[in-house]
Structures are given as C-alpha cells and as structure tokens.
Amino acid sequence: HDAILAASRAVNSLAAEPATAREQAPHQNAPACTIVGAVVTSGLLIVGWVGDSRAYWVPVDRGAPPARLTEDDSWAAQMVAAGLMNEAEAYADERAHAITGWLGADAYELEPHTAAFKPDRPGVVVVCTDGLWNYAEAAEDMARVVPLDAAAHPLHSARVLLGHALDGGGHDNVTVALVPFPAVPQGAGSA
C-alpha cells in the first residue's frame, strides 16, 4: 500500500514541470499510469494494484487451477460489481476498458488495492499490463501461454509472453514480469 502511494507521488511530481514547458504544450495531459506489483516470500504472496494492470497465479502443477488475483479499475468492472450489467454486456460496451483508477496528478482520490494469498503449491505470479492480458484474458488462457518451466526460467518466460502479445497484434504497451513462488533464495537458481 505504502509503495503504491510512493509511486503515485513520484508520478504526480512529473506533472510539476516548469511553467514554460506547460505554456509550450498546454494540450498535453499530466503523466499517468497503472501499476501492479507482487511481493513473494517463502509462504506469502502479496499483490497491489491500481488500474487495469493485472496479476495472475499459475501453479507449476498445471492440473491445479490458475487464478486472476486482481480486479480491474474499469468501467466494465464497476458495472458488473454494481449489478447493472452482466459481464458479457459490460465487456461488449465500447466503454468497457475505460479505466477508473490510475496514478497521476489528474487521478481521482487514490485508494490502492492490496490482497494477500497463501498458495498451497509452487507456481509463478504473472504481473502484466493489458498489452498482454488482452491476448490471454482469463486465468486459464494465461496459464496456457505461460511456459511449463516458468518458475525455473522467469525471464525467458516473460519473453515468450511478450512474443505472444506481439504475435496477437501488439495493439498496446506490453509490460510483463514473472515471479516464482515460493521465493527463490537470493543467489540460488539454476545455471
């Protein structure tokens, strides 16, 4: 929670550019972004987010179910949560992916989301922007594109996921990281 608030302050400070720069480009919006992060220890997984960047849980044992760990700050998610539309109706609307939460000087009152999980088996946490999850939205879809050896080779797996998004059309920015669970002790790992 505190880390997301610190990130928000850092993004907000980018909007405090000199007056001469604002006068030269008054039409430009203040910098803004979404955020998702994960902290992994030997027995606990904590995720935090604002916006529509997501975290997914993909167990090493692919017989176990994967899960989406975050809920989007989006128009569609708000409509579904309020009971005004079902998921199919909300996501069919042209406003579906309009975000309702973000970091930036023009953001509404910020209340970061955090959640803690205690997975009962090894796996990987996938944190990503919509530039990836648009091509593997459901947890089951994400699990299908995450390589089987992702826990042992997270960087290679991130490259595979980037390729999946680009092969799908790459219509948005793609940021992805994979974090093994449980945490690999510092200095440990395969050569």
C-alpha positions, 0 to 999 in steps of 0.5 A: 500500500505504502509503495503504491502511494510512493509511486503515485507521488513520484508520478504526480511530481512529473506533472510539476514541470516548469511553467514554460514547458506547460505554456509550450504544450498546454494540450498535453495531459499530466503523466499517468499510469497503472501499476501492479506489483507482487511481493513473494516470500517463502509462504506469502504472496502479496499483490497491489494494484491500481488500474487495469494492470493485472496479476495472475497465479499459475501453479507449476502443477498445471492440473491445479487451477490458475487464478486472476488475483486482481480486479480491474479499475474499469468501467466494465468492472464497476458495472458488473460489481454494481449489478447493472450489467452482466459481464458479457454486456459490460465487456461488449460496451465500447466503454468497457476498458475505460479505466477508473483508477490510475496514478497521476496528478489528474487521478481521482482520490487514490485508494490502492488495492492490496490482497494477500494469498497463501498458495498451497503449491509452487507456481509463478505470479504473472504481473502484466499490463493489458498489452498482454492480458488482452491476448490471454484474458482469463486465468486459464488462457494465461496459464496456457501461454505461460511456459511449463518451466516458468518458475525455473526460467522467469525471464525467458518466460516473460519473453515468450509472453511478450512474443505472444502479445506481439504475435496477437497484434501488439495493439498496446504497451506490453509490460510483463514480469514473472515471479516464482513462488515460493521465493527463490533464495537470493543467489540460488537458481539454476545455471 
